[in-house]
Amino acid sequence: MGASRRYVERMDLTHIGHACVLVETADVRILIDPGGFADDFTGVRDLDAIVVTHQHPDHLDVTRLPALVRANPGARVLCDPQSQPVLAGLGIAADLHPTDGTTVGAVTLTPVGHLHALIHEDIPRIANVGVRITAEGEPTFFHPGDALDAEPGDVDVLAFPLNAPWQRSREMTAFLRRLAAPHAFPIHDALLSELGRALYLSQAGSLGCPDTDIRDLRGAGPVTFG
């Protein structure tokens, strides 16, 4: 009999604030969108990959990210096309997402989507590439970055933007209904007051998909899905 896997059918997710999420699955650690609105992510270690969905500063912190990359020399950095020159200017070598996905250990990271959601007709749209994370026998996770039009296929756990200058509440609840994931948790919430955050969460639960279990991971540390 071959050696057994050290991992089981589970995924640990930590919401580090705003759009930043630490994904731990199949013995692989992936940090998504370490941006300027996130809590302190500089102490995260043993990363296998760092993913940047787009270049906006709330998703890509040019001040803190270089130190994180230096502290995780084994981490592969993946990004959208327009973030690559930004990262190069910071001395960070980043790879573009191959269309057929990137394998990191037993995990596959597949790019989903191309453009950031429209903020205003006077603001040019930039690249935005969400990421679908899968491993055989493990839950599947999708982080959309700043767009709601991507088609990631079936996912077990969905990170959904709670509030943004480019998003109305009815678009958020429609996104939840369309993807109909068994589990979902809010991200992209740094612009909300406590009252506003509670209101948006209430709408996500009452007007989103009735079959989706919404869990608020803020301040909860690693939360296991499996």
DRENDO-1510 file (C-alpha; in Angstrom, 1 decimal, always signed):
<recs>
REC; n; res; u; v; w
REC; 1; MET; +0.0; +0.0; +0.0 .
REC; 2; GLY; +1.3; +3.4; -0.9 .
REC; 3; ALA; +2.0; +6.1; +1.6 .
REC; 4; SER; -1.3; +7.7; +2.8 .
REC; 5; ARG; -1.9; +11.4; +2.4 .
REC; 6; ARG; -1.4; +13.7; +5.4 .
REC; 7; TYR; -4.5; +15.7; +4.4 .
REC; 8; VAL; -8.2; +14.8; +4.5 .
REC; 9; GLU; -11.3; +16.1; +2.9 .
REC; 10; ARG; -11.1; +19.6; +4.4 .
REC; 11; MET; -10.1; +23.1; +3.7 .
REC; 12; ASP; -9.1; +25.8; +6.3 .
REC; 13; LEU; -9.9; +29.4; +5.4 .
REC; 14; THR; -8.8; +32.5; +7.2 .
REC; 15; HIS; -10.3; +35.9; +6.4 .
REC; 16; ILE; -7.4; +38.3; +7.1 .
REC; 17; GLY; -9.5; +41.3; +6.3 .
REC; 18; HIS; -11.2; +42.9; +3.2 .
REC; 19; ALA; -10.3; +40.7; +0.2 .
REC; 20; CYS; -7.3; +38.9; +1.8 .
REC; 21; VAL; -7.9; +35.2; +2.4 .
REC; 22; LEU; -5.5; +32.4; +3.5 .
REC; 23; VAL; -6.4; +29.0; +2.0 .
REC; 24; GLU; -5.0; +25.8; +3.4 .
REC; 25; THR; -5.8; +22.6; +1.6 .
REC; 26; ALA; -4.0; +19.4; +0.6 .
REC; 27; ASP; -0.9; +20.5; +2.5 .
REC; 28; VAL; -0.7; +23.7; +0.4 .
REC; 29; ARG; -0.9; +27.3; +1.8 .
REC; 30; ILE; -2.1; +30.1; -0.5 .
REC; 31; LEU; -2.6; +33.7; +0.3 .
REC; 32; ILE; -5.0; +35.7; -2.0 .
REC; 33; ASP; -5.0; +39.5; -2.4 .
REC; 34; PRO; -2.7; +40.8; +0.3 .
REC; 35; GLY; -3.9; +44.4; -0.1 .
REC; 36; GLY; -3.8; +47.6; +1.8 .
REC; 37; PHE; -7.2; +47.3; +3.5 .
REC; 38; ALA; -6.3; +43.9; +5.0 .
REC; 39; ASP; -5.3; +43.3; +8.5 .
REC; 40; ASP; -1.6; +42.4; +9.2 .
REC; 41; PHE; -0.6; +39.6; +6.9 .
REC; 42; THR; +3.2; +40.1; +7.2 .
REC; 43; GLY; +3.6; +37.3; +9.7 .
REC; 44; VAL; +2.2; +34.6; +7.5 .
REC; 45; ARG; +4.8; +32.0; +6.7 .
REC; 46; ASP; +5.3; +28.7; +4.8 .
REC; 47; LEU; +3.3; +30.0; +1.9 .
REC; 48; ASP; +3.4; +27.9; -1.3 .
REC; 49; ALA; +1.6; +30.6; -3.5 .
REC; 50; ILE; +0.6; +34.2; -3.4 .
REC; 51; VAL; -2.2; +35.3; -5.7 .
REC; 52; VAL; -3.1; +38.8; -6.8 .
REC; 53; THR; -6.4; +39.2; -8.6 .
REC; 54; HIS; -5.7; +42.8; -9.8 .
REC; 55; GLN; -3.6; +45.9; -9.2 .
REC; 56; HIS; -5.9; +48.0; -7.0 .
REC; 57; PRO; -4.2; +48.9; -3.7 .
REC; 58; ASP; -6.9; +47.2; -1.6 .
REC; 59; HIS; -5.8; +44.0; -3.3 .
REC; 60; LEU; -2.1; +44.6; -3.8 .
REC; 61; ASP; -0.3; +46.4; -1.0 .
REC; 62; VAL; +2.9; +47.7; -2.6 .
REC; 63; THR; +4.3; +48.7; +0.9 .
REC; 64; ARG; +3.8; +45.4; +2.7 .
REC; 65; LEU; +3.9; +42.8; +0.0 .
REC; 66; PRO; +7.7; +42.8; -0.8 .
REC; 67; ALA; +8.5; +41.9; +2.8 .
REC; 68; LEU; +6.0; +39.1; +2.7 .
REC; 69; VAL; +7.5; +37.7; -0.5 .
REC; 70; ARG; +11.0; +37.8; +1.0 .
REC; 71; ALA; +9.8; +36.0; +4.1 .
REC; 72; ASN; +8.3; +33.2; +1.9 .
REC; 73; PRO; +11.0; +32.5; -0.7 .
REC; 74; GLY; +9.4; +29.3; -1.8 .
REC; 75; ALA; +6.0; +30.9; -2.7 .
REC; 76; ARG; +5.1; +31.2; -6.3 .
REC; 77; VAL; +3.5; +34.6; -7.1 .
REC; 78; LEU; +0.6; +34.5; -9.6 .
REC; 79; CYS; -1.2; +37.6; -10.9 .
REC; 80; ASP; -3.3; +39.1; -13.7 .
REC; 81; PRO; -1.5; +40.7; -16.7 .
REC; 82; GLN; -1.6; +44.3; -15.5 .
REC; 83; SER; -0.3; +43.5; -12.0 .
REC; 84; GLN; +2.8; +41.8; -13.4 .
REC; 85; PRO; +4.7; +45.1; -14.2 .
REC; 86; VAL; +3.6; +46.6; -10.9 .
REC; 87; LEU; +5.1; +43.6; -9.1 .
REC; 88; ALA; +8.2; +43.7; -11.2 .
REC; 89; GLY; +8.7; +47.3; -10.1 .
REC; 90; LEU; +8.7; +46.1; -6.6 .
REC; 91; GLY; +11.4; +43.5; -7.4 .
REC; 92; ILE; +8.9; +40.6; -7.3 .
REC; 93; ALA; +9.0; +38.0; -10.1 .
REC; 94; ALA; +5.4; +37.0; -10.8 .
REC; 95; ASP; +3.9; +34.6; -13.3 .
REC; 96; LEU; +0.7; +35.1; -15.2 .
REC; 97; HIS; -2.0; +32.5; -14.7 .
REC; 98; PRO; -1.8; +29.9; -17.5 .
REC; 99; THR; -5.2; +29.4; -19.0 .
REC; 100; ASP; -5.2; +25.7; -18.1 .
REC; 101; GLY; -4.2; +26.4; -14.5 .
REC; 102; THR; -1.2; +26.2; -12.2 .
REC; 103; THR; -0.3; +23.2; -10.1 .
REC; 104; VAL; +1.2; +23.8; -6.7 .
REC; 105; GLY; +1.7; +20.5; -4.9 .
REC; 106; ALA; -1.6; +18.6; -5.2 .
REC; 107; VAL; -3.6; +21.8; -5.7 .
REC; 108; THR; -4.7; +23.4; -9.0 .
REC; 109; LEU; -5.2; +27.1; -9.3 .
REC; 110; THR; -7.3; +28.0; -12.3 .
REC; 111; PRO; -7.8; +31.6; -13.5 .
REC; 112; VAL; -11.4; +32.7; -13.9 .
REC; 113; GLY; -12.5; +35.9; -15.6 .
REC; 114; HIS; -10.7; +38.8; -17.3 .
REC; 115; LEU; -12.0; +42.3; -16.4 .
REC; 116; HIS; -12.7; +44.3; -13.3 .
REC; 117; ALA; -16.4; +45.2; -12.8 .
REC; 118; LEU; -17.4; +48.6; -14.2 .
REC; 119; ILE; -17.0; +51.3; -11.6 .
REC; 120; HIS; -17.9; +54.3; -13.8 .
REC; 121; GLU; -18.0; +55.0; -17.5 .
REC; 122; ASP; -15.2; +57.6; -17.0 .
REC; 123; ILE; -12.9; +55.0; -15.3 .
REC; 124; PRO; -11.2; +52.6; -17.7 .
REC; 125; ARG; -11.7; +48.9; -16.7 .
REC; 126; ILE; -8.6; +47.0; -15.7 .
REC; 127; ALA; -7.7; +43.3; -15.7 .
REC; 128; ASN; -9.2; +41.1; -12.9 .
REC; 129; VAL; -8.5; +37.4; -12.7 .
REC; 130; GLY; -10.3; +35.4; -10.1 .
REC; 131; VAL; -9.0; +32.1; -8.9 .
REC; 132; ARG; -10.6; +28.6; -8.5 .
REC; 133; ILE; -8.7; +26.3; -6.1 .
REC; 134; THR; -9.2; +22.6; -6.4 .
REC; 135; ALA; -7.5; +19.4; -5.2 .
REC; 136; GLU; -8.7; +15.8; -5.6 .
REC; 137; GLY; -11.0; +14.8; -2.8 .
REC; 138; GLU; -10.9; +18.3; -1.2 .
REC; 139; PRO; -13.5; +21.2; -1.2 .
REC; 140; THR; -13.4; +23.6; -4.1 .
REC; 141; PHE; -13.0; +27.3; -3.4 .
REC; 142; PHE; -13.5; +30.4; -5.6 .
REC; 143; HIS; -12.3; +34.0; -5.0 .
REC; 144; PRO; -13.7; +36.3; -7.7 .
REC; 145; GLY; -11.5; +39.4; -7.0 .
REC; 146; ASP; -13.6; +42.4; -8.1 .
REC; 147; ALA; -16.0; +41.0; -10.6 .
REC; 148; LEU; -19.3; +39.1; -10.5 .
REC; 149; ASP; -19.6; +37.9; -14.1 .
REC; 150; ALA; -17.1; +35.0; -14.1 .
REC; 151; GLU; -18.2; +31.4; -14.5 .
REC; 152; PRO; -16.1; +29.2; -12.1 .
REC; 153; GLY; -18.4; +26.1; -12.4 .
REC; 154; ASP; -19.5; +24.2; -9.3 .
REC; 155; VAL; -17.7; +25.4; -6.1 .
REC; 156; ASP; -18.1; +24.2; -2.6 .
REC; 157; VAL; -17.0; +27.5; -0.9 .
REC; 158; LEU; -17.5; +30.9; -2.4 .
REC; 159; ALA; -16.0; +34.2; -1.2 .
REC; 160; PHE; -18.4; +36.9; -2.2 .
REC; 161; PRO; -17.8; +40.7; -2.2 .
REC; 162; LEU; -20.1; +42.3; +0.4 .
REC; 163; ASN; -19.8; +45.9; -0.7 .
REC; 164; ALA; -17.9; +47.9; -3.3 .
REC; 165; PRO; -18.1; +51.1; -5.3 .
REC; 166; TRP; -18.8; +48.9; -8.4 .
REC; 167; GLN; -21.5; +46.7; -6.8 .
REC; 168; ARG; -25.1; +47.1; -5.8 .
REC; 169; SER; -26.7; +44.9; -3.2 .
REC; 170; ARG; -29.0; +43.2; -5.7 .
REC; 171; GLU; -26.0; +42.3; -7.8 .
REC; 172; MET; -24.4; +40.7; -4.7 .
REC; 173; THR; -27.4; +38.6; -4.0 .
REC; 174; ALA; -27.8; +37.6; -7.6 .
REC; 175; PHE; -24.2; +36.4; -7.6 .
REC; 176; LEU; -25.0; +34.2; -4.6 .
REC; 177; ARG; -28.1; +32.8; -6.3 .
REC; 178; ARG; -26.3; +32.2; -9.6 .
REC; 179; LEU; -23.4; +30.3; -8.2 .
REC; 180; ALA; -25.5; +28.6; -5.5 .
REC; 181; ALA; -22.5; +27.3; -3.6 .
REC; 182; PRO; -23.2; +25.2; -0.5 .
REC; 183; HIS; -21.0; +27.5; +1.6 .
REC; 184; ALA; -20.1; +31.2; +1.2 .
REC; 185; PHE; -18.5; +33.9; +3.3 .
REC; 186; PRO; -18.2; +37.7; +2.8 .
REC; 187; ILE; -15.1; +39.5; +1.8 .
REC; 188; HIS; -14.5; +43.1; +0.4 .
REC; 189; ASP; -16.1; +44.7; +3.4 .
REC; 190; ALA; -13.6; +47.3; +4.7 .
REC; 191; LEU; -15.7; +50.3; +3.5 .
REC; 192; LEU; -18.7; +49.4; +5.7 .
REC; 193; SER; -19.7; +50.6; +9.2 .
REC; 194; GLU; -20.8; +47.9; +11.6 .
REC; 195; LEU; -24.4; +48.8; +11.0 .
REC; 196; GLY; -23.9; +48.7; +7.2 .
REC; 197; ARG; -22.1; +45.4; +7.4 .
REC; 198; ALA; -24.9; +43.8; +9.4 .
REC; 199; LEU; -27.4; +45.1; +6.8 .
REC; 200; TYR; -25.6; +43.7; +3.8 .
REC; 201; LEU; -25.0; +40.4; +5.6 .
REC; 202; SER; -28.7; +40.2; +6.4 .
REC; 203; GLN; -29.6; +40.8; +2.7 .
REC; 204; ALA; -27.1; +38.2; +1.6 .
REC; 205; GLY; -28.8; +35.6; +3.8 .
REC; 206; SER; -32.4; +36.6; +3.1 .
REC; 207; LEU; -32.1; +37.5; -0.6 .
REC; 208; GLY; -29.3; +35.3; -1.8 .
REC; 209; CYS; -29.4; +31.6; -2.5 .
REC; 210; PRO; -31.6; +29.8; +0.1 .
REC; 211; ASP; -29.4; +26.7; -0.2 .
REC; 212; THR; -26.2; +28.5; +0.7 .
REC; 213; ASP; -24.9; +28.5; +4.2 .
REC; 214; ILE; -23.3; +31.9; +4.8 .
REC; 215; ARG; -20.7; +32.1; +7.5 .
REC; 216; ASP; -19.0; +35.3; +8.6 .
REC; 217; LEU; -15.3; +34.5; +9.1 .
REC; 218; ARG; -14.2; +37.9; +10.2 .
REC; 219; GLY; -12.0; +37.5; +13.3 .
REC; 220; ALA; -12.7; +33.8; +13.5 .
REC; 221; GLY; -9.2; +32.6; +12.6 .
REC; 222; PRO; -8.9; +29.4; +10.5 .
REC; 223; VAL; -12.3; +28.0; +9.8 .
REC; 224; THR; -12.6; +24.4; +8.5 .
REC; 225; PHE; -14.9; +23.5; +5.6 .
REC; 226; GLY; -15.2; +19.8; +4.6 .
</recs>
